[in-house]
Amino acid sequence: MKVFVAGATGAIGRSLIPHLVKAGHHVTAITRSKEKLGTLYELGAEPILCDVFDAGRLGSVLAQAEPEAVINELTDLPQSLNPRKLGEYYAANNHVRREGTTNLLDAARGAGVHRFLAQGSAYWYAQSGGAVKTEEAPLYLDAPPPVGPSVRTIKEVEDAVLSAEGLEGVVLRYGFFYGPGTWYAKDGDVGRQVRKRRYPIIGNGEGTYSFIHVDDAASATVAALEGARPGVYNVVDDEPATAAEWMPVFAEAVGAKRPPRVPAFVARLIVGEAIVKWTLGMRGASNEKIKRELGWHPQYESWRQGFFEDTVTLSPRVRR
């Protein structure tokens, strides 16, 4: 299948392209950075310099590629996070997701694309009911800023993809990425902060997280490309866990001491009320739907093993 990938140099994109190539797909990938064209080529894609905000060029590039499917993995988040600038980070990310998706959908329809996959988030579920959510559960749309605008942006993207005329829309709600190139890699931002003891357990650490290794996220995306019915799918591992459960294991995996605990009121002074409320009330996600419908299973069934295997499991394909 001819596949067009946007957001190809992000954490999941760098793993996704080799998986697509290995599965026999021809991949065209765009980047707005000349410096990253070589990386895309080495991964096995046909690289093209294109900015998703340039709707005219995007339409031309996509039409020339003649893909049967588009995969939208667009994000705009920094490698290192300053807790006091989360509002700025989220605003930039919301912009590329909202405007980039609109332009990609328009270009896809204009090029006669049949299938469109988009990145969602499995950690924005509403903070009510049980700790683990299926795809039918409502999202945290009434969250205060900066969380609320991000959740509403995700909902707008999902609705646009699922209702796009003439397209089979699939939304993949990924859990927290870990593995090479992510914040939760051993050399990633969270890994560094944990080693510096600057990433504490807030309160009793009761919020529930769902994780996914980037290689497993990539394999699930290939499975969804090839066989998913239109709709929403959680892409997470088998073991949702509270911060009190996963953080000590993560600290051990990155060679750090056990994370300290801080009262919620102290955390509010640093990152604000909205982030603390989201963290403490976070819901995990169930992967039963994607396993049942696509026969997909994560290689790393639990973060308990995956945190200690921070390696690329599929080597990039170097073109010659």
N, C-alpha and C positions, 0 to 999 in steps of 0.2 A: 504494500500500500504506500502511496505517496503521502507523506505527513509533513505538515508545516508547524514548526515549534517556535513560539514566542516566549521570552523569558528563559532562553536555553542556557544561559551562563550562570543561572542561579543555583542554589544548593541542590535542588532536585534535577534541574536541567542537565547538569554535568553527569549525573548518573543515568538519567532517562535516555539520552541520545545513544549511548552504547547498548542499552537494553533494546531500544527500537531497532538499531542496526542488526544486532544479533538475531532478532526475530524476523529479519528479512525485509524490513521496511526501508524505503528511501526517504531520508530526512533532509528537509531544507530548514535551516535555523537562522534567525535574525539576531543581530546585536547592533546597538548604536555606538559601540566602541571598536575602533579599528584594531586596537591592541588585542581584542578577544576573538578576532576572526580566525587566527591560527589555532586557538584552543578548540573552536568548534570543528575546524577541519580535522584536527588530530583525533577528535572524538568520533569522527565518522560522518559528520553532517556536511551538507553543501552550505557554506556560510555566506550570508548576504548582509551588507551594511544597510540597516534600515531602522528608523525611529518610529515606534508605534504611534507617536503623536503626529507624524506626518501622514495624514490619511491618504493623500493622493499617491505618494510613493508606495505606501503599504499596499494599496489596492493594486497597483501595477505589479509589484513584486509577487504578491500572492497569486495574481492571475497568471503570471509567467511560470510560476512553480507548478501550477495545475494540481494542487493537492486534493486528495479525497477526504482528508481530515485535518483539522487544526487543533493543536493543543496549546492552551493558554496557561502558562506558568508565570505570568507577570507579577513581579513584586518590586518594591523599592525600599529596602531596609538596609541599614548600615551593618558592617561587620562587628562593630562595637557599639554598645548602647550606653547612653548617659540617661539615667532614670529621670532626670529633670527635663529632658528634651523629648519625652515620649510623644507629646502632642505634635511636635514637628515631624517626627518619624512617621507617625500614623497618618498625618495629613498627606505627606508625600506618597505613601503607599496607597492611600485611598484614591489619590488622583490618578496614578498609573493603572490601578485596577479598574476604575470607573471609565475613564476616557480611553484607555488602551483596549478594554474589552469592547466598548462601543465601536471603535475603529476596526478591530479585528472581526467583529460580527458583520459589519457592513462589507468589509473586504471579502469575507468568506462567502456571503450570499452573492456578491457580485461575481465571484469566481466559480460559482456552482458547486461549492463544497457541500458534502452530504452530512458530515459528522463534526461536532465541535465539543471538545473537552475543556473544562475550566477548573482551576484550582479554587477550592473552598477551604473552610476551616472547621475542624471538629472540636474546637475549644471555645466556641462562641454560643453554646447552648444556654437557654434560659436557666436561671438559678432557682428552679422549683422542681418538686418531685424527686425522683430517685437520682442516684449518683451517676448512673450510666445511661446514656441516651441513644435511641435509635434515630434514623433519619427523619422520622415523622415529628419529632419533638420540635417545639418552637425555639427560635433563636433569641438571644439576649438583646432584643431590639430597644428596650427601654433603659439600657445601661447609660450612666452618666459619661460625659466626655472625659478623656479621649477614647474610651472604649466604645461608647454608643455609636459615634459616626463610623467607626470601623466595621461594626456588626451590620449596621444599616447598608454600608457600601457592599459588603459581601452579599447581603440579601438582594440588593439591586442587581449585582452581577449574576447571581444564581437565577433570578427571575428572568433576566434578559436572555440568558443562555437557554433556559428551559422552554421559553415561549417563542424563541426565534423561528419565524416562518421558514419552512423548507429545510430546517436543520434538525438533526438528531442531537439534542443537547444532553450532555452528561456532566454532572458536577461531582468532583472528588473532594470530599471534606477530609483533608489530611490532618493527622495529629501533629504534635510537636516533632519536628524533624530532629534527628540526631544522626551522627555519623560524619564522614569527611565533609568539610566545607560548611558546617552548620554551627550555630551558637553552642550546641551541646556536644560538639566534638571536643576531644581532649585539649586541642589547641584553640578551640573556639572561645567566644567571649564569656559564656557562662562557665566553661571549664576554667578559664583564667580567674574569673571572679571567685569561684568556689575555692580555688587554691589560695587565694588571698584572703579568704574568709570574709568576703564582701557580698556573699549571696546567701543570706540566712533563711532559715525556716521561719515564716511569719506566723505568729500565734501558735496554734496547735498543729499547723500544717494540714488542715482538714480538706482543702480543695482537692478535687480529683482530676488527674491529668491522664491523657492518652497519648502515647508516643508512637512513632514509626521511624524505622531506619530508612535513610534516603534510598538505599538499594531496594528495600521492600516497597517503598512508595513508587519507585520506578517500575518494578515488576507488576504492581497492581494497576498502574496507569496503562501499561501495554495490554494487560488482560481486559481492562475496560475499553480500550480502543478497539480491540478485536471482537468483544462479545457483549458489552453491557447494553441493556435496554436504556432508553432515555430516562433520566432521573438522577437522584442523588444517592451517593454511596460514601459511607464512612471508610476511610483508609487508615486504620490504626492497628496496633498489635493486640494480642489476646488478653492483656492484663492492665486495665485501668488502675491507677494507684494514686494515693494521696501523696502530697509533698513529704509528709512525715515518713512515708515508706520509701519513695524513690530517691530522695536527696542524699541520705547517708550512703546508699549503694553507688550513686553517681560520684560522690566525693571519693569513695574508695577507688573507683575505676580511674579517676584522674589523678590519684596520688595525693589527695588532700585529707586534712583532718575532718572529723564529723562536723557538719555545718552548725553554727550557733543558732540559737533561737532569739527572736526579738519580738516584743509585744506588738500587737497590731497598731497601737497608737503611735509607736515610734516609727513604724514603716510608713504610716500615713504622712508623717512629716517629710519623708524622703521622696516617696513616689506618688503621694496623693491618695485621696479617699477612693477614687474610682478603681485604681489598679489593685489596691488592697481588697476592696470588696469583690472584685472579679476573681482574684487569686484564691480567696478563702471560700468563695461560693462556686468555684469552677466545677463543671460536670464533665465526666469522661464520656466516651463514645463506644458503641458496640460495632464490631465488624462482622456480625452474623450475616448481614444481607449480602455483602460482596463475596463472602466465603460460600454462601449457599447458591447464589446465582451464577457466579463465575468460576467456582472451584479454586479460587485463589487462597493461598495460605502464606503468612509471612515466614521468611526464613528465620528471622529472630522473633519467636513467638512472644518473648517478653524482653523488656528493657533490662531485666536482670542479667541476661546473657549479652544482649546487644551492646550495652555500655562498655563491656570489656573487649569488644571486637570492633574497634574504631578503625576499620580498614576498608578499602575499596574491594568489593568482592567480584566485580566485573571490570577487568582492565580495559582502558580505552583502546579503541581500534585505530591504529595509525595508518592513514592512507599512504600508498606509495605509487 
